[in-house]
Amino acid sequence: MPIDRSLLSRGLAALGLPSEGELADRLARYLAEIELWNPAYGLVKASPEELVTKHALDSLAPLALIRSLLPAPAAASFGLPPRRPRLADLGTGAGLPGIPLALALPEVDVDLVDRMGKRIRFLENMAALLPLPNARVVQSEVERAAGPYDLVTFRAFRPFERRLFASVFALCDAEGAVVAYKGRKDKAREELAEIEGLYASAEILPIEVPMLAEERCAVVLRPARRG
């Protein structure tokens, strides 16, 4: 089934993003490619409507929050190019939320990190097809990924657990943060208890996803200072 462009346009408008034009066109192409690759690769279990609401719009719903956590690009100095903010999307799978974020934030360098070869082939195809000049596909376990990053995101990846978060926080720059996409706030609070002591601060913020009547939140964490 084709992607519902009207639904996508209404959702983007509700998020304060352009409902038509380059962003909408590239998002629709991306979702159509997921549909095309799904039978062979099993990327996302979702109907075309759910691809729009539960995945594309859900990925973009915390965009204002993510923008507020990223540093402004640093000006060029001493003959070096400007420093662009760096974001890593861990366990990105089909590129969610990393690809929608890379499309919406062209001024940010986004690393799409995943360990599975099938997913990597899909992501590399997307980087060339859309195209995504500000995205880099990285095949790696989280524990072996290399930072530092200004912001680390993950969505529908793993529950919070101490060994994982020791590696996640190690990827953050000294002033960096983690944004974890989660569902219900009460479940997010339960998960936070599992990693108590590893973070300097944690905040659970409600997130509204257009046309989706399900609870969503973002957990913003600052790693405890190391050594």
N, C-alpha and C positions, 0 to 999 in steps of 0.2 A: 504493500500500500504506500502511496506517496506521502511525503511529509506535509502536514497541514500548515501552509504558509500563513494563513489567517490567524491561527492559534499562536504561532510563533511571533507574528507581528504584534498581536495584542499583548502577549506576555512581555516582549521587549519594551513596548510603550509603557506598560505598568511599572517596569523597573527604571524608567527614565532614560532608556536607550533608544537610538533611532530604530523605528519599526520597519523602515525600508532602507535600501542602500547596501553598501559593501558588507557591513557586519551581518545583517539579516541574510544576505545572499550566501555568504561563506558559511554561516551556521547551518542554513538549510542544506547546502551541499555536503557539509560534514555529516549531518544526521542521515542524509540519503545514502552516504557511503557506508555508515554503520549498518543500515538496512541491507545494503548490497552484500557486505562481507559477512553478515551474521550467520547465514546458513552454514558456511564452511568454518567460520572461526568462533562462533558462539560468544561474541563480544559482550552483548548486553541483552538480558531477557526483558524485553519491553515492546509494547505495541508502538506504532508510529506516534500516537498521541502521547504516550508515556515518555517517549524519547524527547519530546518537546518539553513537557511539564516536569517530569520527575528527574530529568537528566540535564538538558540544556538550560532551562530556566532555573532549576535548582542550583546548577553550577554558578550561574551569574547572580543569584539573589544576594550573596554577601559582597558584591563588587565594591560598593561604597566603603564597607568596612576594610576590605583588602587594600583599596587605594589609600586609606588613612594610615595603614600600618607600614606601607612601603616608603622608603626615603625618596626624596626628589632626586632626579638624575643630577649627578655632580658635573660641573663644568670642566671642560678640558683644561689641563694644566701641565706645564713643563713638557709640551710637545706630545703628551699622552691623550688618547681619545677620551671623550666624556665617560664617566662611570655610570652605567645603567643599573637600575635595581635588578636583583636576581631573585627568582622564585623557583622553587622545586615542588613539583606535584608528585608525591610518592605513591607507588602502587597505582599509577594512573590508569591502567587497564586500557580502555578504548579512548583514553584522553580526557577523562572527566574527573575534576573540573579543569584540567590543564589547558586543553585546546580552546574551550570557550573563553577562559581567562586570557590566553595569549591573543585571541582575536580581539578582545575588548581592550587589552592593554598593550598596544604595539610598542610602547616606550619601555616595556619591561622584558627582560630576557627570562624565558621560561624553560626549565628542564623537565621533560616528561620522563619519569623514572619508572621502569617496570622490569621484571626479571624474565617474563615469558616471551619466547621467540616469536610466537604467532602475533602477539600484541605489538611487539616491536616492529614487525613487518607492516602491520596496519598503520602504526603511528608514522613510520618513515614515509609511507605512501601519502598520508594526510599532509605531512610537512611539505612535500613536494607539490601536491595537487592543489591545496587551498590558495596560495602557499602560506607557509608560516616562517618568514625569515627570522623572527625573534624566538623561535622554539628550537630546542635541541633534544633529540631522542637519546636516552641513556639506558642501556640494558645493564641493570645492576640490582642486586639485593639492597634493601635499605641499609643494612648493616655495613655494606661495602661502598655506598655512595660517597662522593666527595663534595664537600662544601667549600667555603661557607656561603650561606644564602641569607638574604634579608628576610625572606618569608618562606615557610614550608607549609604546604597544604596537603591534606589527604581526605578522601571521601569514600565511604563504604569499603574501607581497607581492612583494618583489624581493630578489635577492642583495645582500649588502653592497657598496656602491661609494661612492667618496669624495664625489661630487657630491650623491648622495642624502643621505648622512649629515651633510653640512654643513647641509642644511636640517632634517633630523630633530633634530639636536642644538640647532639654533637655537630649536626649539620648547620646549625644556626650561627650567624654572625653574632658578635658580642652584644649588639643591640637588636638582634633578630627575634622573631616570634613564630609561633606555630598556629595555624588556623585549621581546626579539625571540623569537618562537616558532620553533624550528628542529627538524629531525629528528635526524640523526646528529651526534654531537659532533665527529667528524673533519672533516666538511664545514663545521661551524660554525667550527672553528679555521682552516680554509683561507680562509673569508670574512673572518674577523677580520684576517688579514694584509693584506687590501685596504684597510683603513681605519686602519692603524696610524698613531699620531700624532694622530688626531682624538679619541681618548678618553683620559680620565685613568685609568680602570680598566675591566677587562672580566672577567667570570666566566661560565663555562659550567656550568650546573647541570643534572643529570639530572632528568627529569620522568617520572613514571609515570602513564599514562593507563589507567584501569580497562578491562578487556576488550579491550585493544589491544596486540597482541604486536609492536609496532614501536618503535624507539628514538625518543625525544623528549628535547629539552633546551630550556632557556631561557637566552638570552644576556643578561646584565644589564650594561649599559654606563653609565658616568658620563662625561659630556662633559668634554673638556679645558677648563679655565677660559679664558674669553675675555678678551682684552685686559688 
